[in-house]
Amino acid sequence: MIQAEEERVVDNRTHDRFCEIRAAAGYPCEGGKPLVIKGAYHEILFEKDAMRSVALNAIVEFFNKPNLSSGNRFA
C-alpha cells in the first residue's frame, strides 16, 4: 500500500488500520505498513518526478516479486 504523507482526501489512519487487520489475518501488507511518500498529496502518480518515481519503483518491485503465498486468493 502506498500512502501520500500530505493526504487530505483519505484518512491515512484507515490505511494503517487496514494493514493491521491484514497482518492479524495472516496476510500482511507489503513491508508490514503503508509506504509513505513524503510530501505527496492524494494523486501520487501526478506528483513531481522524485515522488512519483518512489511510488512507481515500489509498484514495479511489487509486481516483479514471485507470488510465494499459497494463501493469496488474488493470485
N, C-alpha and C positions, 0 to 999 in steps of 0.2 A: 504494500500500500504506500502510495506517495502522498505526502501532505504538504500543503502550502503553509509556510510559517505565518504569513500575514492574512490568512483566510478570513473572509468576512461573510461568506455565503453559507458555508457549512461549519458546524461546531466541531472543531478538531477533537474535542473530548470524546465525541462519538466514534471517531476513528480509533482512538486509544482503547476505548471500551470494546469495540469490535475485535481488535487484536487480542485483548484479554480473554474474551469469550471463546474465540477460536483456539487459543492456546489451551484453555481449560478443557476443550473438547478433543484435544489431541491434534489439532490442525493449525499450528501457529502461523501467523503472518510471516512472510519473508523477513528475516532479521529480527523477528520477535516483536517488532513495533513499527509504526509508520516511518518511512524515510522522509525526514523533514527537509524541504528545500528552503534554505534561509533567504528571507526577503521576498519570497514569491507570494503572489495573490492567487485567487481561485483558478484562473486559466493558466496553469503551469506551462503548458506547451506553447502558449503565446507570450511567454516571458522573454527576457533578454537571453541572448545566446548562452551565457555562463550558467544561468539557472536551468534553462531548457535542456542543455547538454547533460547536466547531472541526472535529470529525470529520464531522458532518452537512453542514456547509458545504463541506468538501472533497469529499464524496460527490456532492452536488448539482452542484458546479462540474465535477467529472469527467464526469458524465452530460450536462451541458449543452454540453460541447465537441463540435464536429463530429468525426467519425472521419476524419482525414486520412491515416491509414496504410493504404495499399493492401495491405500485407502482414499486416494484422491478421486472423488466422484466426478470430477470435471475433466479428467484426462481422456 
